């Protein structure tokens, strides 16, 4: 099965999308098979605060596609990569925000209503492991013994790192299941 991990960067306080990043990963091989990184024109100025956080300027998005055209490119990426309609994301809201900004109902959107919330999975692991459940992506990776790759608040890098956390937690769950079967067995 191939799964899409998506991340968005937005203007604040409007939440207008300025970047869509995603990876498609094969859950059997745990390898990333394709990546997506697209700036999006929010049709408003990008604040200095957001530029400082993301590195994205108003000039960088001025000639980028708007949300509707960006969504069509993203949908082609999903189709070409053979991703399922169940995405993964860090926290909740990115897929719904994308759907809302392109003006689609759930029946015509590329994903289902539900998504795998990798942040919630991490918080569950942390709670059962006696760790803090505060869950920024980079700090969560550190608690798992992982290293953040790339630049924080870059949607493509955040999607890649979210996949890394999901893959790591999935391996831990499989290992736990195998150990439990051995103990009972």
Secondary structure as GFF3:
##gff-version 3
##sequence-region A 1 185
A	DSSP	beta_strand	2	10	.	.	.	ID=ss1
A	DSSP	beta_strand	17	26	.	.	.	ID=ss2
A	DSSP	beta_strand	31	39	.	.	.	ID=ss3
A	DSSP	alpha_helix	48	54	.	.	.	ID=ss4
A	DSSP	alpha_helix	58	61	.	.	.	ID=ss5
A	DSSP	alpha_helix	67	81	.	.	.	ID=ss6
A	DSSP	beta_strand	88	89	.	.	.	ID=ss7
A	DSSP	alpha_helix	94	101	.	.	.	ID=ss8
A	DSSP	three_ten_helix	106	108	.	.	.	ID=ss9
A	DSSP	beta_strand	116	117	.	.	.	ID=ss10
A	DSSP	alpha_helix	118	129	.	.	.	ID=ss11
A	DSSP	alpha_helix	137	143	.	.	.	ID=ss12
A	DSSP	alpha_helix	155	184	.	.	.	ID=ss13
###
